Amino acid sequence: EAAAIVCFVVAPQWRRRGVARTLLGAALTDFAARGIVECDAFPWNTGPDDTAATDHYHGSAAMFAAAGFLPVATHADVTVMRKTLVRLL
């Protein structure tokens, strides 16, 4: 089985405090416990000048990379990243 993470919704006053990173960790733990073996994510391809929330609601490539995701495909607007999960017993 596989899962996909497509966006994070974080209230403005809580942004840049690690909320999305915490949500990602909880989701990955839950997925692994359910026996899901792969998870895909789709961060936008953004540059240093892209600072609007709409540029980052998919999560950043750096956040996914730090969680062990690897890029598997790059398109004009988005990079597909994938992590293989280890089932929790």
Biopython code that builds the backbone (N, CA, C, O; Angstrom):
import numpy as np
from Bio.PDB.StructureBuilder import StructureBuilder

atoms = [
    (1, "GLU", "N", (0.831, -1.182, 0.000)),
    (1, "GLU", "CA", (0.000, 0.000, 0.000)),
    (1, "GLU", "C", (0.876, 1.247, 0.000)),
    (1, "GLU", "O", (2.042, 1.210, 0.393)),
    (2, "ALA", "N", (0.287, 2.348, -0.450)),
    (2, "ALA", "CA", (1.020, 3.610, -0.534)),
    (2, "ALA", "C", (0.145, 4.746, -0.019)),
    (2, "ALA", "O", (-1.079, 4.632, 0.042)),
    (3, "ALA", "N", (0.792, 5.830, 0.344)),
    (3, "ALA", "CA", (0.095, 7.032, 0.804)),
    (3, "ALA", "C", (0.726, 8.236, 0.122)),
    (3, "ALA", "O", (1.838, 8.162, -0.400)),
    (4, "ALA", "N", (-0.001, 9.337, 0.136)),
    (4, "ALA", "CA", (0.517, 10.591, -0.417)),
    (4, "ALA", "C", (0.185, 11.724, 0.534)),
    (4, "ALA", "O", (-0.909, 11.785, 1.093)),
    (5, "ILE", "N", (1.133, 12.612, 0.706)),
    (5, "ILE", "CA", (0.916, 13.828, 1.489)),
    (5, "ILE", "C", (0.863, 14.971, 0.491)),
    (5, "ILE", "O", (1.827, 15.221, -0.232)),
    (6, "VAL", "N", (-0.269, 15.664, 0.456)),
    (6, "VAL", "CA", (-0.445, 16.679, -0.582)),
    (6, "VAL", "C", (-0.414, 18.109, -0.069)),
    (6, "VAL", "O", (-0.132, 19.024, -0.843)),
    (7, "CYS", "N", (-0.695, 18.335, 1.218)),
    (7, "CYS", "CA", (-0.601, 19.708, 1.715)),
    (7, "CYS", "C", (-0.620, 19.733, 3.237)),
    (7, "CYS", "O", (-0.979, 18.756, 3.894)),
    (8, "PHE", "N", (-0.225, 20.872, 3.772)),
    (8, "PHE", "CA", (-0.282, 21.152, 5.204)),
    (8, "PHE", "C", (-1.038, 22.458, 5.370)),
    (8, "PHE", "O", (-0.803, 23.414, 4.631)),
    (9, "VAL", "N", (-1.938, 22.505, 6.329)),
    (9, "VAL", "CA", (-2.646, 23.743, 6.631)),
    (9, "VAL", "C", (-2.254, 24.134, 8.053)),
    (9, "VAL", "O", (-2.633, 23.472, 9.019)),
    (10, "VAL", "N", (-1.497, 25.209, 8.162)),
    (10, "VAL", "CA", (-1.002, 25.676, 9.458)),
    (10, "VAL", "C", (-1.425, 27.135, 9.615)),
    (10, "VAL", "O", (-1.183, 27.959, 8.733)),
    (11, "ALA", "N", (-2.050, 27.441, 10.730)),
    (11, "ALA", "CA", (-2.491, 28.811, 10.995)),
    (11, "ALA", "C", (-1.291, 29.760, 10.958)),
    (11, "ALA", "O", (-0.199, 29.397, 11.395)),
    (12, "PRO", "N", (-1.490, 30.966, 10.439)),
    (12, "PRO", "CA", (-0.372, 31.905, 10.286)),
    (12, "PRO", "C", (0.463, 32.101, 11.551)),
    (12, "PRO", "O", (1.689, 32.176, 11.473)),
    (13, "GLN", "N", (-0.176, 32.185, 12.697)),
    (13, "GLN", "CA", (0.582, 32.438, 13.926)),
    (13, "GLN", "C", (1.435, 31.240, 14.354)),
    (13, "GLN", "O", (2.283, 31.381, 15.235)),
    (14, "TRP", "N", (1.230, 30.079, 13.756)),
    (14, "TRP", "CA", (1.992, 28.880, 14.101)),
    (14, "TRP", "C", (3.015, 28.501, 13.038)),
    (14, "TRP", "O", (3.740, 27.522, 13.214)),
    (15, "ARG", "N", (3.091, 29.240, 11.953)),
    (15, "ARG", "CA", (4.046, 28.912, 10.893)),
    (15, "ARG", "C", (5.479, 29.174, 11.352)),
    (15, "ARG", "O", (5.736, 30.026, 12.202)),
    (16, "ARG", "N", (6.401, 28.414, 10.761)),
    (16, "ARG", "CA", (7.838, 28.525, 11.032)),
    (16, "ARG", "C", (8.174, 28.129, 12.472)),
    (16, "ARG", "O", (9.140, 28.623, 13.054)),
    (17, "ARG", "N", (7.363, 27.229, 13.036)),
    (17, "ARG", "CA", (7.600, 26.721, 14.393)),
    (17, "ARG", "C", (7.720, 25.200, 14.418)),
    (17, "ARG", "O", (7.714, 24.598, 15.492)),
    (18, "GLY", "N", (7.828, 24.578, 13.258)),
    (18, "GLY", "CA", (7.986, 23.131, 13.205)),
    (18, "GLY", "C", (6.687, 22.343, 13.215)),
    (18, "GLY", "O", (6.703, 21.124, 13.385)),
    (19, "VAL", "N", (5.560, 23.028, 13.033)),
    (19, "VAL", "CA", (4.272, 22.333, 13.065)),
    (19, "VAL", "C", (4.165, 21.339, 11.906)),
    (19, "VAL", "O", (3.794, 20.185, 12.121)),
    (20, "ALA", "N", (4.481, 21.763, 10.693)),
    (20, "ALA", "CA", (4.391, 20.854, 9.541)),
    (20, "ALA", "C", (5.341, 19.672, 9.716)),
    (20, "ALA", "O", (4.989, 18.542, 9.378)),
    (21, "ARG", "N", (6.526, 19.919, 10.234)),
    (21, "ARG", "CA", (7.496, 18.841, 10.466)),
    (21, "ARG", "C", (6.940, 17.833, 11.484)),
    (21, "ARG", "O", (7.107, 16.624, 11.322)),
    (22, "THR", "N", (6.284, 18.338, 12.526)),
    (22, "THR", "CA", (5.682, 17.463, 13.527)),
    (22, "THR", "C", (4.524, 16.668, 12.927)),
    (22, "THR", "O", (4.393, 15.470, 13.177)),
    (23, "LEU", "N", (3.686, 17.338, 12.133)),
    (23, "LEU", "CA", (2.583, 16.642, 11.464)),
    (23, "LEU", "C", (3.109, 15.564, 10.517)),
    (23, "LEU", "O", (2.555, 14.467, 10.453)),
    (24, "LEU", "N", (4.166, 15.874, 9.791)),
    (24, "LEU", "CA", (4.764, 14.898, 8.881)),
    (24, "LEU", "C", (5.247, 13.676, 9.656)),
    (24, "LEU", "O", (4.984, 12.543, 9.255)),
    (25, "GLY", "N", (5.943, 13.899, 10.750)),
    (25, "GLY", "CA", (6.434, 12.777, 11.555)),
    (25, "GLY", "C", (5.302, 11.904, 12.075)),
    (25, "GLY", "O", (5.395, 10.677, 12.047)),
    (26, "ALA", "N", (4.235, 12.534, 12.547)),
    (26, "ALA", "CA", (3.083, 11.776, 13.051)),
    (26, "ALA", "C", (2.416, 10.987, 11.926)),
    (26, "ALA", "O", (2.025, 9.836, 12.120)),
    (27, "ALA", "N", (2.288, 11.600, 10.761)),
    (27, "ALA", "CA", (1.674, 10.905, 9.625)),
    (27, "ALA", "C", (2.511, 9.693, 9.219)),
    (27, "ALA", "O", (1.965, 8.619, 8.966)),
    (28, "LEU", "N", (3.824, 9.859, 9.155)),
    (28, "LEU", "CA", (4.691, 8.745, 8.755)),
    (28, "LEU", "C", (4.628, 7.606, 9.768)),
    (28, "LEU", "O", (4.622, 6.436, 9.385)),
    (29, "THR", "N", (4.581, 7.936, 11.044)),
    (29, "THR", "CA", (4.456, 6.908, 12.083)),
    (29, "THR", "C", (3.140, 6.160, 11.930)),
    (29, "THR", "O", (3.103, 4.932, 12.015)),
    (30, "ASP", "N", (2.060, 6.900, 11.705)),
    (30, "ASP", "CA", (0.746, 6.284, 11.519)),
    (30, "ASP", "C", (0.712, 5.408, 10.267)),
    (30, "ASP", "O", (0.193, 4.293, 10.299)),
    (31, "PHE", "N", (1.262, 5.914, 9.177)),
    (31, "PHE", "CA", (1.287, 5.128, 7.938)),
    (31, "PHE", "C", (2.030, 3.810, 8.149)),
    (31, "PHE", "O", (1.547, 2.751, 7.750)),
    (32, "ALA", "N", (3.196, 3.878, 8.773)),
    (32, "ALA", "CA", (3.988, 2.666, 9.004)),
    (32, "ALA", "C", (3.224, 1.675, 9.881)),
    (32, "ALA", "O", (3.258, 0.470, 9.633)),
    (33, "ALA", "N", (2.539, 2.178, 10.900)),
    (33, "ALA", "CA", (1.761, 1.306, 11.783)),
    (33, "ALA", "C", (0.620, 0.621, 11.036)),
    (33, "ALA", "O", (0.195, -0.471, 11.412)),
    (34, "ARG", "N", (0.128, 1.255, 9.989)),
    (34, "ARG", "CA", (-0.954, 0.678, 9.181)),
    (34, "ARG", "C", (-0.439, -0.267, 8.101)),
    (34, "ARG", "O", (-1.230, -0.868, 7.374)),
    (35, "GLY", "N", (0.866, -0.401, 7.991)),
    (35, "GLY", "CA", (1.440, -1.285, 6.988)),
    (35, "GLY", "C", (1.675, -0.640, 5.636)),
    (35, "GLY", "O", (1.968, -1.330, 4.659)),
    (36, "ILE", "N", (1.550, 0.669, 5.571)),
    (36, "ILE", "CA", (1.832, 1.382, 4.322)),
    (36, "ILE", "C", (3.343, 1.362, 4.101)),
    (36, "ILE", "O", (4.112, 1.632, 5.024)),
    (37, "VAL", "N", (3.763, 1.045, 2.889)),
    (37, "VAL", "CA", (5.195, 0.848, 2.643)),
    (37, "VAL", "C", (5.866, 1.985, 1.890)),
    (37, "VAL", "O", (7.093, 2.082, 1.897)),
    (38, "GLU", "N", (5.091, 2.847, 1.240)),
    (38, "GLU", "CA", (5.670, 3.992, 0.537)),
    (38, "GLU", "C", (4.801, 5.216, 0.741)),
    (38, "GLU", "O", (3.576, 5.128, 0.832)),
    (39, "CYS", "N", (5.464, 6.359, 0.810)),
    (39, "CYS", "CA", (4.749, 7.624, 0.927)),
    (39, "CYS", "C", (5.350, 8.606, -0.068)),
    (39, "CYS", "O", (6.568, 8.766, -0.136)),
    (40, "ASP", "N", (4.496, 9.255, -0.831)),
    (40, "ASP", "CA", (4.930, 10.275, -1.786)),
    (40, "ASP", "C", (4.546, 11.662, -1.287)),
    (40, "ASP", "O", (3.559, 11.833, -0.573)),
    (41, "ALA", "N", (5.337, 12.634, -1.674)),
    (41, "ALA", "CA", (5.075, 14.042, -1.365)),
    (41, "ALA", "C", (5.375, 14.851, -2.622)),
    (41, "ALA", "O", (6.106, 14.397, -3.502)),
    (42, "PHE", "N", (4.809, 16.049, -2.699)),
    (42, "PHE", "CA", (4.869, 16.829, -3.931)),
    (42, "PHE", "C", (5.189, 18.302, -3.674)),
    (42, "PHE", "O", (4.364, 19.166, -3.970)),
    (43, "PRO", "N", (6.371, 18.605, -3.129)),
    (43, "PRO", "CA", (6.693, 20.012, -2.880)),
    (43, "PRO", "C", (6.844, 20.804, -4.179)),
    (43, "PRO", "O", (7.371, 20.306, -5.174)),
    (44, "TRP", "N", (6.366, 22.054, -4.140)),
    (44, "TRP", "CA", (6.548, 22.949, -5.283)),
    (44, "TRP", "C", (8.033, 23.213, -5.479)),
    (44, "TRP", "O", (8.799, 23.215, -4.515)),
    (45, "ASN", "N", (8.434, 23.432, -6.700)),
    (45, "ASN", "CA", (9.798, 23.866, -7.004)),
    (45, "ASN", "C", (9.836, 25.377, -6.796)),
    (45, "ASN", "O", (9.397, 26.140, -7.657)),
    (46, "THR", "N", (10.354, 25.798, -5.666)),
    (46, "THR", "CA", (10.369, 27.220, -5.327)),
    (46, "THR", "C", (11.798, 27.742, -5.301)),
    (46, "THR", "O", (12.757, 26.987, -5.146)),
    (47, "GLY", "N", (11.909, 29.042, -5.456)),
    (47, "GLY", "CA", (13.199, 29.705, -5.381)),
    (47, "GLY", "C", (13.301, 30.518, -4.106)),
    (47, "GLY", "O", (12.349, 30.572, -3.328)),
    (48, "PRO", "N", (14.440, 31.150, -3.882)),
    (48, "PRO", "CA", (14.647, 31.910, -2.648)),
    (48, "PRO", "C", (13.708, 33.103, -2.497)),
    (48, "PRO", "O", (13.497, 33.580, -1.382)),
    (49, "ASP", "N", (13.146, 33.588, -3.593)),
    (49, "ASP", "CA", (12.238, 34.732, -3.516)),
    (49, "ASP", "C", (10.781, 34.330, -3.323)),
    (49, "ASP", "O", (9.915, 35.193, -3.181)),
    (50, "ASP", "N", (10.502, 33.033, -3.318)),
    (50, "ASP", "CA", (9.134, 32.543, -3.149)),
    (50, "ASP", "C", (8.853, 32.360, -1.662)),
    (50, "ASP", "O", (9.181, 31.326, -1.080)),
    (51, "THR", "N", (8.248, 33.367, -1.062)),
    (51, "THR", "CA", (8.040, 33.336, 0.385)),
    (51, "THR", "C", (6.575, 33.310, 0.793)),
    (51, "THR", "O", (6.278, 33.203, 1.983)),
    (52, "ALA", "N", (5.661, 33.404, -0.147)),
    (52, "ALA", "CA", (4.238, 33.394, 0.190)),
    (52, "ALA", "C", (3.824, 32.010, 0.680)),
    (52, "ALA", "O", (4.388, 30.996, 0.268)),
    (53, "ALA", "N", (2.832, 31.984, 1.563)),
    (53, "ALA", "CA", (2.332, 30.707, 2.076)),
    (53, "ALA", "C", (1.872, 29.806, 0.938)),
    (53, "ALA", "O", (1.988, 28.583, 1.023)),
    (54, "THR", "N", (1.351, 30.407, -0.125)),
    (54, "THR", "CA", (0.884, 29.608, -1.258)),
    (54, "THR", "C", (2.032, 28.913, -1.983)),
    (54, "THR", "O", (1.802, 27.983, -2.755)),
    (55, "ASP", "N", (3.264, 29.354, -1.742)),
    (55, "ASP", "CA", (4.430, 28.705, -2.339)),
    (55, "ASP", "C", (4.870, 27.483, -1.545)),
    (55, "ASP", "O", (5.673, 26.686, -2.030)),
    (56, "HIS", "N", (4.351, 27.327, -0.327)),
    (56, "HIS", "CA", (4.890, 26.299, 0.555)),
    (56, "HIS", "C", (3.856, 25.390, 1.203)),
    (56, "HIS", "O", (4.216, 24.584, 2.061)),
    (57, "TYR", "N", (2.587, 25.487, 0.827)),
    (57, "TYR", "CA", (1.588, 24.679, 1.523)),
    (57, "TYR", "C", (1.726, 23.187, 1.249)),
    (57, "TYR", "O", (1.139, 22.376, 1.966)),
    (58, "HIS", "N", (2.482, 22.811, 0.236)),
    (58, "HIS", "CA", (2.747, 21.390, -0.009)),
    (58, "HIS", "C", (3.837, 20.868, 0.921)),
    (58, "HIS", "O", (4.060, 19.660, 0.991)),
    (59, "GLY", "N", (4.511, 21.756, 1.627)),
    (59, "GLY", "CA", (5.694, 21.387, 2.398)),
    (59, "GLY", "C", (6.919, 21.635, 1.541)),
    (59, "GLY", "O", (6.838, 21.615, 0.312)),
    (60, "SER", "N", (8.037, 21.865, 2.174)),
    (60, "SER", "CA", (9.252, 22.161, 1.409)),
    (60, "SER", "C", (10.021, 20.885, 1.083)),
    (60, "SER", "O", (9.945, 19.890, 1.804)),
    (61, "ALA", "N", (10.754, 20.937, -0.010)),
    (61, "ALA", "CA", (11.605, 19.803, -0.376)),
    (61, "ALA", "C", (12.619, 19.538, 0.734)),
    (61, "ALA", "O", (12.941, 18.384, 1.013)),
    (62, "ALA", "N", (13.121, 20.592, 1.366)),
    (62, "ALA", "CA", (14.098, 20.420, 2.448)),
    (62, "ALA", "C", (13.492, 19.665, 3.629)),
    (62, "ALA", "O", (14.154, 18.818, 4.229)),
    (63, "MET", "N", (12.242, 19.967, 3.965)),
    (63, "MET", "CA", (11.589, 19.272, 5.075)),
    (63, "MET", "C", (11.436, 17.786, 4.755)),
    (63, "MET", "O", (11.716, 16.933, 5.598)),
    (64, "PHE", "N", (10.991, 17.481, 3.537)),
    (64, "PHE", "CA", (10.826, 16.077, 3.170)),
    (64, "PHE", "C", (12.174, 15.362, 3.104)),
    (64, "PHE", "O", (12.288, 14.217, 3.541)),
    (65, "ALA", "N", (13.186, 16.020, 2.567)),
    (65, "ALA", "CA", (14.521, 15.412, 2.501)),
    (65, "ALA", "C", (15.039, 15.108, 3.905)),
    (65, "ALA", "O", (15.630, 14.052, 4.132)),
    (66, "ALA", "N", (14.822, 16.024, 4.844)),
    (66, "ALA", "CA", (15.266, 15.809, 6.223)),
    (66, "ALA", "C", (14.556, 14.616, 6.860)),
    (66, "ALA", "O", (15.084, 13.996, 7.784)),
    (67, "ALA", "N", (13.356, 14.295, 6.365)),
    (67, "ALA", "CA", (12.590, 13.158, 6.885)),
    (67, "ALA", "C", (12.897, 11.868, 6.120)),
    (67, "ALA", "O", (12.270, 10.837, 6.365)),
    (68, "GLY", "N", (13.856, 11.923, 5.199)),
    (68, "GLY", "CA", (14.271, 10.719, 4.491)),
    (68, "GLY", "C", (13.634, 10.491, 3.137)),
    (68, "GLY", "O", (13.802, 9.421, 2.550)),
    (69, "PHE", "N", (12.906, 11.474, 2.627)),
    (69, "PHE", "CA", (12.330, 11.359, 1.289)),
    (69, "PHE", "C", (13.419, 11.612, 0.251)),
    (69, "PHE", "O", (14.332, 12.407, 0.473)),
    (70, "LEU", "N", (13.313, 10.932, -0.869)),
    (70, "LEU", "CA", (14.239, 11.122, -1.983)),
    (70, "LEU", "C", (13.463, 11.568, -3.216)),
    (70, "LEU", "O", (12.337, 11.118, -3.428)),
    (71, "PRO", "N", (14.049, 12.451, -4.037)),
    (71, "PRO", "CA", (13.360, 12.849, -5.269)),
    (71, "PRO", "C", (13.310, 11.686, -6.251)),
    (71, "PRO", "O", (14.301, 10.984, -6.451)),
    (72, "VAL", "N", (12.143, 11.491, -6.861)),
    (72, "VAL", "CA", (11.996, 10.429, -7.859)),
    (72, "VAL", "C", (11.620, 10.978, -9.232)),
    (72, "VAL", "O", (11.792, 10.288, -10.237)),
    (73, "ALA", "N", (11.112, 12.206, -9.290)),
    (73, "ALA", "CA", (10.780, 12.834, -10.574)),
    (73, "ALA", "C", (10.678, 14.337, -10.362)),
    (73, "ALA", "O", (10.221, 14.804, -9.318)),
    (74, "THR", "N", (11.107, 15.079, -11.362)),
    (74, "THR", "CA", (10.995, 16.533, -11.308)),
    (74, "THR", "C", (10.201, 16.999, -12.516)),
    (74, "THR", "O", (10.488, 16.628, -13.654)),
    (75, "HIS", "N", (9.203, 17.814, -12.245)),
    (75, "HIS", "CA", (8.364, 18.389, -13.290)),
    (75, "HIS", "C", (8.532, 19.906, -13.240)),
    (75, "HIS", "O", (9.261, 20.415, -12.389)),
    (76, "ALA", "N", (7.885, 20.615, -14.114)),
    (76, "ALA", "CA", (8.049, 22.067, -14.193)),
    (76, "ALA", "C", (7.752, 22.756, -12.862)),
    (76, "ALA", "O", (8.493, 23.651, -12.455)),
    (77, "ASP", "N", (6.689, 22.355, -12.185)),
    (77, "ASP", "CA", (6.264, 23.049, -10.966)),
    (77, "ASP", "C", (6.491, 22.280, -9.677)),
    (77, "ASP", "O", (6.477, 22.871, -8.597)),
    (78, "VAL", "N", (6.697, 20.985, -9.769)),
    (78, "VAL", "CA", (6.711, 20.157, -8.566)),
    (78, "VAL", "C", (7.764, 19.059, -8.691)),
    (78, "VAL", "O", (8.071, 18.589, -9.787)),
    (79, "THR", "N", (8.305, 18.664, -7.546)),
    (79, "THR", "CA", (9.190, 17.503, -7.476)),
    (79, "THR", "C", (8.448, 16.407, -6.731)),
    (79, "THR", "O", (7.876, 16.651, -5.668)),
    (80, "VAL", "N", (8.455, 15.212, -7.279)),
    (80, "VAL", "CA", (7.859, 14.068, -6.590)),
    (80, "VAL", "C", (8.948, 13.460, -5.714)),
    (80, "VAL", "O", (10.029, 13.116, -6.192)),
    (81, "MET", "N", (8.645, 13.334, -4.421)),
    (81, "MET", "CA", (9.600, 12.749, -3.476)),
    (81, "MET", "C", (8.949, 11.531, -2.831)),
    (81, "MET", "O", (7.737, 11.504, -2.615)),
    (82, "ARG", "N", (9.765, 10.525, -2.526)),
    (82, "ARG", "CA", (9.228, 9.267, -1.993)),
    (82, "ARG", "C", (10.074, 8.780, -0.824)),
    (82, "ARG", "O", (11.296, 8.924, -0.802)),
    (83, "LYS", "N", (9.377, 8.201, 0.142)),
    (83, "LYS", "CA", (10.044, 7.576, 1.282)),
    (83, "LYS", "C", (9.505, 6.160, 1.422)),
    (83, "LYS", "O", (8.295, 5.939, 1.379)),
    (84, "THR", "N", (10.408, 5.210, 1.588)),
    (84, "THR", "CA", (10.023, 3.838, 1.891)),
    (84, "THR", "C", (9.913, 3.724, 3.404)),
    (84, "THR", "O", (10.825, 4.109, 4.136)),
    (85, "LEU", "N", (8.792, 3.193, 3.860)),
    (85, "LEU", "CA", (8.528, 3.103, 5.294)),
    (85, "LEU", "C", (8.815, 1.699, 5.806)),
    (85, "LEU", "O", (8.714, 0.718, 5.069)),
    (86, "VAL", "N", (9.171, 1.624, 7.067)),
    (86, "VAL", "CA", (9.394, 0.350, 7.738)),
    (86, "VAL", "C", (8.190, 0.100, 8.623)),
    (86, "VAL", "O", (7.835, 0.936, 9.454)),
    (87, "ARG", "N", (7.569, -1.043, 8.446)),
    (87, "ARG", "CA", (6.372, -1.360, 9.229)),
    (87, "ARG", "C", (6.715, -1.488, 10.703)),
    (87, "ARG", "O", (7.687, -2.145, 11.075)),
    (88, "LEU", "N", (5.910, -0.854, 11.529)),
    (88, "LEU", "CA", (6.079, -0.947, 12.978)),
    (88, "LEU", "C", (5.303, -2.151, 13.485)),
    (88, "LEU", "O", (4.164, -2.379, 13.078)),
    (89, "LEU", "N", (5.906, -2.905, 14.353)),
    (89, "LEU", "CA", (5.224, -4.089, 14.904)),
    (89, "LEU", "C", (4.531, -3.752, 16.199)),
    (89, "LEU", "O", (3.906, -4.620, 16.809)),
]
sb = StructureBuilder()
sb.init_structure("model")
sb.init_model(0)
sb.init_chain("A")
sb.init_seg("    ")
for serial, (resi, resn, name, xyz) in enumerate(atoms, 1):
    if name == "N":
        sb.init_residue(resn, " ", resi, " ")
    sb.init_atom(name, np.array(xyz, "f"), 0.0, 1.0, " ", f" {name:<3s}", serial, name[0])
structure = sb.get_structure()
